């Protein structure tokens, strides 16, 4: 695993995946995943009802020091990660 520093963002990567901090630009992507009624309840939270709710989660829950968005490396390299 390699560690990169991009500005103030720390990025961990291996051959296949990139782990990075969540950003507000991830809200729509998170919503597409978190609105699924079979995803949230298993993790202990209700399905998200809007992109705004997902944005609130990014700002207030996923902003911790050890909370990372996981991206496939090919999406990261093509700027399609979020």
N, C-alpha and C positions, 0 to 999 in steps of 0.2 A: 504494500500500500504506500502510495506517495502522498505527501502533504504539500499543498501549494498555498501561497498567500496572494490573493488578488485584492488589492486595496486593503480593506479591513475584513474581507470575507475569507475564511479558512475553508479550503476545499480538500477533501480526501478523495483519492481515486485509486481504483485498481484496474485490472485489465478490462472489466466489463461494466463497472458502476462508478458513479460520481456521487458523493455525499456533500451537500452544501447547505448553508442556512436557507430557511424559507424566506421568500420575499413577497411583497404584496402582489407582484405580477403572477404569483402562483395561485391566486384565489380561484380563478376559473377552472384550472386543472384540478385543484383540490375539490371543488364543488362537484365536478363530473364524477369523481370517485366517491366522495362522501355522501352524495344524495342517494346512493344505492341502499335500499332497505335491508340488504343482506350484509352490508359492510359495517355500518356504525354500531348496531346493537351488539355485535360480537366484541367490538372494542370498548363497549360501555357507554356509548353516546348515541343519541338519536340521529337519523339521517338529516343532513343539512337541507334547509328549505330554500336557500338562495346563495348566490355568489357573495352577497354582502355578509351572510352568516359565516361563510368560509373565510372571508377576509378578516372578520372579527376573531376567528379562531387563530389565524396566522398571527395577528397582532397581539393577542392576549394569552394564547396557550403555547403556540409553536415558536415563541420568541426566546425560549430558554437557551442557555449556553450549550446544551448537548442535545438539541433537537434538530434533526437534519432532514431535508428533502432528499430522496433517493432518485437518481436519474440513470437511465441506461446511457452509457458513454456515447453511443452514436447519436442519441438525441441531444446530449450536451454539446457535442462538437458541431452539430448543425443548428444550434441555437433554438431547438424545439423542445427543450426540457420543460418549459412551463407554458 
